[in-house]
Amino acid sequence: MRLPRRLAVIAAVACLVLSGCGAEPPAEPPAESIEIAFVPKVQSIAYFDAMNGGGLRAADVLGVRWTYRGPLTADAAEQAAIVREFVARGVNVIVVAPNDPESIAPVVAEAKAKGIRVLTTDTDAPNSGRELFVNQASAESIGRALTDELMRKTGGTGQYAIVSCGPTAANLNAWIAVQKAYTAQNYAGAQIVDIVHVGEDQNAAAAKAKELMAAHPQLTGLVGECTTSAPGVAKAVREAGRIGQVFTVGVGTPQSMKEYLRDGSASASVLWDVENLGYLTAWAAKQAADGKVPEPLNNVSPELPAVRYNGADKTLVLGDPLLITNDNVDQFDY
């Protein structure tokens, strides 16, 4: 006997609800369906391209999809617009390196309202409501290393200036704050005479460094606070014929600094393994997608066997800074 259509539908629904008729409960979505969107400060500079490489490597191991897209300049509004596009697309996790921690906060709230997990990496927006921050190293360790390496070349004395990038970048500003305090406390004969911002533009950094050398004839040091200004200040010293008179250190990627380390226009670069930072970022995003909180100590990969997590400020830390010099620069291909 054939049931009327309405009764047949009711019977079928009841059968599924009661887990009868051979039906199986819905399965968890496979890892391959998890999409992680990485939004850097700027796309297509060596630093973030290296991070992207590490993220892609992790995505292959973890079985997730990894998408990389950022603004072409360090533009906070453009970055926020890209994040909103990923929100509209409904990706599972968005990881952003904010150009401006304040302007990214409303976008983070929009993403969270749609059930999208949001992390920060490389630079933080601690008041944005982000779920977790993937930090390359502590601000204290980076600021001290930059200062110590410059002072090692200048004999712990002299005038120096800092050429930074985005004026609202939380990581750069945190490092500068450490440099100011650490210099005052530990190098009485040294003085920071100026701090300038040039955006993520190597040529602008070089031009500004030349202006600083002209404005401060007694200048003995320059710090390039980001991966575009580090080679920029070294280039300025080379072109001004001031190698051995004005010493430079900075936060530069190995291959961008190699030629300057070779001729002495740069003394050292204070960095970290950028590809490993990208790998850790993807790993943290997969943990978030799975609803997991990192352990206090995490075995992430053979290269990252002991990554620490601070639950108080929700921060994963890659490790200690890495000093790149003429002696070890060839060990890195980015």
Secondary structure as the mmCIF struct_conf table of DSSP 4:
data_model
#
loop_
_struct_conf.conf_type_id
_struct_conf.id
_struct_conf.beg_label_comp_id
_struct_conf.beg_label_asym_id
_struct_conf.beg_label_seq_id
_struct_conf.end_label_comp_id
_struct_conf.end_label_asym_id
_struct_conf.end_label_seq_id
HELX_LH_PP_P HELX_LH_PP_P1 ARG A 2 PRO A 4
HELX_RH_AL_P HELX_RH_AL_P1 ARG A 5 VAL A 17
TURN_TY1_P TURN_TY1_P1 LEU A 18 SER A 19
TURN_TY1_P TURN_TY1_P2 CYS A 21 GLY A 22
HELX_LH_PP_P HELX_LH_PP_P2 PRO A 25 PRO A 30
HELX_RH_3T_P HELX_RH_3T_P1 ALA A 31 SER A 33
STRN STRN1 GLU A 35 VAL A 39
BEND BEND1 LYS A 41 ILE A 45
HELX_RH_AL_P HELX_RH_AL_P2 ALA A 46 LEU A 62
TURN_TY1_P TURN_TY1_P3 GLY A 63 GLY A 63
STRN STRN2 ARG A 65 TYR A 68
BEND BEND2 LEU A 72 ALA A 74
HELX_RH_AL_P HELX_RH_AL_P3 ALA A 76 ARG A 89
TURN_TY1_P TURN_TY1_P4 GLY A 90 GLY A 90
BEND BEND3 ASN A 92 ASN A 92
STRN STRN3 VAL A 93 VAL A 96
BEND BEND4 ASN A 99 ASN A 99
HELX_RH_AL_P HELX_RH_AL_P4 PRO A 101 ALA A 113
TURN_TY1_P TURN_TY1_P5 LYS A 114 GLY A 115
STRN STRN4 ARG A 117 THR A 121
BEND BEND5 ASP A 122 THR A 123
TURN_TY1_P TURN_TY1_P6 PRO A 126 GLY A 129
BEND BEND6 GLU A 131 GLU A 131
STRN STRN5 LEU A 132 ASN A 135
BEND BEND7 GLN A 136 ALA A 137
HELX_RH_AL_P HELX_RH_AL_P5 ALA A 139 THR A 154
TURN_TY1_P TURN_TY1_P7 GLY A 155 GLY A 156
STRN STRN6 GLY A 158 SER A 164
BEND BEND8 CYS A 165 CYS A 165
TURN_TY1_P TURN_TY1_P8 PRO A 167 THR A 168
HELX_RH_AL_P HELX_RH_AL_P6 ALA A 170 ASN A 186
TURN_TY1_P TURN_TY1_P9 ALA A 188 GLY A 189
STRN STRN7 ALA A 190 HIS A 197
BEND BEND9 GLU A 200 GLU A 200
HELX_RH_AL_P HELX_RH_AL_P7 GLN A 202 ALA A 215
TURN_TY1_P TURN_TY1_P10 PRO A 217 GLN A 218
STRN STRN8 LEU A 219 GLY A 224
BEND BEND10 CYS A 226 CYS A 226
TURN_TY1_P TURN_TY1_P11 THR A 227 THR A 228
HELX_RH_AL_P HELX_RH_AL_P8 SER A 229 GLU A 239
TURN_TY1_P TURN_TY1_P12 ALA A 240 GLY A 241
TURN_TY1_P TURN_TY1_P13 ILE A 243 GLN A 245
BEND BEND11 VAL A 246 VAL A 246
STRN STRN9 PHE A 247 GLY A 250
HELX_RH_AL_P HELX_RH_AL_P9 PRO A 254 ASP A 263
TURN_TY1_P TURN_TY1_P14 GLY A 264 GLY A 264
BEND BEND12 SER A 265 SER A 265
STRN STRN10 ALA A 268 LEU A 271
HELX_RH_AL_P HELX_RH_AL_P10 VAL A 274 ALA A 289
TURN_TY1_P TURN_TY1_P15 ASP A 290 GLY A 291
BEND BEND13 PRO A 296 PRO A 296
STRN STRN11 LEU A 297 ASN A 298
STRN STRN12 SER A 301 SER A 301
TURN_TY1_P TURN_TY1_P16 PRO A 302 GLU A 303
STRN STRN13 LEU A 304 LEU A 304
BEND BEND14 PRO A 305 PRO A 305
STRN STRN14 VAL A 307 ASN A 310
TURN_TY1_P TURN_TY1_P17 GLY A 311 LYS A 314
STRN STRN15 THR A 315 VAL A 317
BEND BEND15 ASP A 320 ASP A 320
STRN STRN16 LEU A 322 ILE A 324
TURN_TY1_P TURN_TY1_P18 ASN A 326 ASN A 328
HELX_RH_3T_P HELX_RH_3T_P2 VAL A 329 GLN A 331
#
